[in-house]
Amino acid sequence: MRFLTAGVVIALTLTSVAAPAKKKKKPASPATFDYYILSLSWSPQHCAETHDPSPECTGTQPFGFVVHGLWPNSSKGKNPTDCPGPAFDPSFATAQLLKVMPSTDLVRHEWTTHGTCSGLAPKDYFGKVLDAYALVTIPADFRGPNHQVSTTPLDVRQKFAGASSGIPLAAFSVSDKGKYLEEVRVCLTKDLHAMTCVDKGDTGAKTILMRPVR
């Protein structure tokens, strides 16, 4: 049996005293936010503005309105994005989800940027995305026009409100940048009840254009 010298014992004792105890990492807490925005992107405009190689723009199936995302929003201050949370897993992009978010890259982006701030597990967050989408009915005029449509932001909001039972005009906003329809947004509480949008979108344009579905 080997015996430690006094010097070695002292050195080991000092080392054990000096070594700080490892702190346990606190679990990430969900971001503070007040409501959700369900963003419905007009796919023909997205594909005209980008070089998106995904099935949304290059596949055989044409798309009209698709879910861009369900975004946690704050009534005051900066909206939360890119919060700590589980890393994206391709299994998040279920067949059911890809029917309304037709790109795994889009699902990845939305989870990483917005879903992580919801405080929900991936399965629950994307379940909420589908529940939110189910609340909205796309107006018949906007389901798949094969020609360019001239309209107004107010007309778009009115038709969505008229088609979507239980969602009033005030809950819709339109993003168009003054020329082309880009997105229709729906303001929802955390429990997915319709609420008045603070931001009505780019409603200054008298007339905007909807690109045709390819």
N, C-alpha and C positions, 0 to 999 in steps of 0.2 A: 504494500500500500504506500502510495506516495503522499508526503506531507507538504503542504504549501508553506512557504516561508512567510515571515511576518510582513515583509515588504509587499509580497504578492497579495496577501489578504487585505492589506490597507488599500492597495491600488484597486482591487476589485470592489471594495466597499465604496470608495470614492466614486468609481464609475457608475455603480448602481444608484448612488444618491444623485449624481449629476444628470443622469439620463431622465429627461422629462417624460411624463406619462403621455401616451398617445391619446389625443382627443378624438372622441367618436364624432364622425360627421353627422350633422343634423340632416334629416330627410328634407328634400326640397319642398317648400310650401307652395301652393298654387298662387298665381298672381292675383292681385286685387283688380277686379273689374266689375262693371255694373250691368252690362247687357251684351247680347250677341248681335252681330250683323251677319245675316245669311246673304252671301254674294252669289248672284246668278249671272254668269258671264255669257255674253252673246258670242258663241263660238266662231261664227264667220268673221267677226271683227278681230278676235284674238288671232286667228290663223292668218288674216291679211296683214297684221302688224308684226308678226314674229316668224321665225323659221323653225317652228315647233315640229319636230319629226315624229311626234307621238301619233297614235291611232286617231286622236281627236282631229288632227289636220291632214293626215296622210292615209288613213284607213278607208275602207269601202263604205262604212256607215257614215252618213251625214249627221251632223249635230247642230242643234239650235241653241237653246239655253242649257248650260251645264253648271253644276255647282262649282264655283271657284273656291269657296270655303265658308266656314262658320267661325267668325272672328270675335274673340273676347274684346269688348270695347269699354272704355272709361268715359264717364260723363264729363269729367274734368281731367286735364293732364294728358300725359302720353299713353297711348294704347299699348298694352303689354305684348311683346313678341319674343320669340327665341328663349323661352324659359327652360330651366333644367327639367329633365324628364327622360323617360325611356327612349332609347335610340329607335329610329324607324326600322321596322321589320316588314319585308314584302308581304307577309301574311295579312298585314293591315288592309291591303288593297283587295278586298273580297270581290267576288263576281258581282254581287249586288251593288256594292259601292261603285265599281267601275262603270256601271250603267249610267250613273249621273256625274261621276268624276272620271272621265275616260282616259286616264293616264296615271300610271304608277308614279311617275315623277311628280305629277300634281298632288297626288295623295301624300307623297313624301314631303313635299314642300309645305303643304298645309299642316301636317302633323308637327314638323319641326318648328315652323314659324308661329303657328297659332294654337294647334291642339295641345302642345305642351303647357300652355298658359291657362288651360281650362280647369286644371285640377282634377281631370278625369283620366281614367285608364284609357288606353287607345281604343279598346273595344267599345267602351261607353261613349267616348267622344264621337267616334264615327257612327255609332248608333244614333246619337243626337243629331248628327248631320243629316242622316236619312229621315229622322222624324221631322226635322225642320223643313226639309225639302217637300215632304208629304203634305205639309200645311198649305203649300202654294199650288195654285192651278195656273198653268201657262195659258194665256188667252188664245182662242182659236186662231186669231189673225197672225199670231206670232209663233206658231208651232213649227212651221217649215216653209216660209215663203220662198218661192223659186225666182223671185224678182226683187229688185230693190224697193224698199218701202219708205215713203216719206211720212214722217209723223212728228209729234212733239213730245217733250218729256212729260208734260201733264197728261197727254193722251195715253202714253204708256202706263203711267201710274194709275189712271182711271180704269183702264182695261184690266190691269192686274187686280185691282181692288174689286172690280165687278165680277171677276172670275173666281176669286179666292174667298170663299165664305169665311166670315169671321175676321178678316184682315182689312182694316179700313185704309182709306187713301193715305192718311198721315203716316202709316207704317212703311210706305214705299218711298224710295229715292232712286234717282236715275243718274248714272255716270255716262257722260257723252263727250266731254271736252269741247262742246260747242259744235260738233259736226256729226259724228257717227255714234250710234248707240254702242256702248261698251258693256255696261252691267246694269242690272236691276238689283237693288239691295233692299232687304227686308229687316226691319228692326224688331228684335224679339227679346223678351225678358229671359232670365236664366232658366225659367220654367217653360220657355217657348210660347209665351203669350205675346200677341202683337202689342206694340207700343209705338208711340209717336217718335219718328226719327228727328233728331236735332238737326242733322244735316240733310237737306232735301236734294243734294247732289248738284250737278251742273245744269240747273233748270233755267239758266238765262237764255238759252238758244230757243228761238221761235220755232225752228224746224230742224229736225235731225234725220239722219238716214240710217236705215237698217240694211246691212249687206244681205244678199240672198244666201240661203243655205246652199252649199255646193252640191 
